[in-house]
Amino acid sequence: MADATDNTFDVIVIGSGPGGYVCAIRAAQLGLKTACVERRETLGGTCLNIGCIPSKALLQASEKYEEAAKHLGAFGVKVGKVGLDLDAMMGHKDKVVEANVKGVEFLFKKNGVTWLKGAGKLTAADTVEVAGTAYKADKGIVIATGSSSTPLPNVPVDEQSIVTSTGALTLPKVPKHLVVIGGGYIGLEMGSVWARLGAKVTVVEFLDRILPGMDGEVSKQMQRILGRQGMSFKLSTKVTGAKPNKKGVAVTVEPAAGGEAETIDADVVLLSIGRVPHTDGLQLDVAGVEMDERGRVKTDERFRTNVPGIYAIGDVIAGPMLAHKAEEEGVAVAELLAGQAGHVNYDAIPGVVYTAPEVAQVGKTEEELKAAGVAYRTGKFPFTANGRARAMDATDGFVKILADAKTDRVLGVHIVGAEAGTMIAECAMAIEFGASAEDIARTCHAHPTLNEAVKEAALAVDKRPLHL
């Protein structure tokens, strides 16, 4: 244990995002004297302040608006003219953020975690300087500083007319035409928010499909669904510049393979081509911490850097940039520092796109299995054949299960549909426990639920679905 001085701790975590604050809480639970460094005025990092949480608040609010405006009549619910109060919608988002960040502050107090307010920088392998004061860590320093939006040459972000996800959460009015650069998670989520509220939305993607990295069949289905909802797509297209003018922003694009350029006129441009590790100002070089070619902190399977006593988790290291991945790593490294056996199973980390319908996946895609030469069987079940989905008028999408052809072990699950992000949890658990498709098929699922589609897809792996 560390000594009793205020400036010495067992563990110092730099960054209070999902990875950092969870790491700090778990370390404190395990009896380690713990501090967490955060330069923002509030805890929670990007996710709680300007990322996952506020975006989901707006997604939910915009879905309710569209439901009232377009869909409640099908259920026999008569409504008058539906209006949009954008200020109230933003107010709802802000209340949600405030409740969450205050919740983390409460948890710090409850667990005895010290919040060191200010930007942290390494001055030695065991020392962090915050606001001019040096703090020592006897057992370890954990770097959990997250990521920031990836810049694009000739696309100058001002968070007003050319915005990242941060600015897209605070637009003062609904744009007439929103151009989204990037067809990944963030671009589609924020694009769908403003599309539901009345904006024309054009998604420009450099690759030949949206949701790159997800299962190919899922990408195709989602493009069709979002297209029916009014979003348009320019695939295999490169953005060469975006220039604000009196009318809005002139976006210049050309075919990714080369060809004639064209200009798209937009009111607002959302730049969402991915995220890069945020390590500026940490002075990692002072401590001698090695980085990889993509600016990520190099770590081993126990989250150790090349410098004894310095660890890293979350978006600053390799792997998917997901809040829940960072949380799992935070728990694992805290347990390792306490002498326990922390571990993360990267094959069982789900990914979710919170469009409507949602997209969720866990494990391998068909493309990955084919590239690895793995023999597999596929079971699919559409929500059009699910009773609960029909009752909800939410029949878009399907569940697809990929299982090893020899052992029947579940290798991947892909869901497009309402509440897919919730349904994927049982699939992640199945992979975590090494379940077979038959195990899922033999598990009793409540009726009528959307999750019955998971059971039916598992039955379909063995070509014996009951309701198709």
Secondary structure, DSSP 8 states (H G I E B T S, - for coil): ---S-TTEEEEEEE--SHHHHHHHHHHHHTT--EEEEE-SSSSSHHHHHHSHHHHHHHHHHHHHHHIIIIIGGGGT---------HHHHHHHHHHHHHHHHHHHHHHHHHHT-EEEES-EEEEETTEEEETTEEEEEEEEEEE---EEE---TT----SSSEE-HHHHTS-SS--SEEEEE--SHHHHHHHHHHHHTT-EEEEE-SSSSSSTTS-HHHHHHHHHHHHHTT-EEE-SEEEEEEEE-SSSEEEEEEETTS---EEEEESEEEE-S-EEE--TTS-HHHHT--B-TTS-B---TTSB-SSTTEEE-GGGSSS---HHHHHHHHHHHHHHHTTS-----GGG--EEE-SSSEEEEEE--HHHHHHTT--EEEEEEEGGG-HHHHHTT----EEEEEEETTT-BEEEEEEEETTHHHHHHHHHHHHHTT-BHHHHHTS---SS-TTHHHHHHHHHHTT--S--
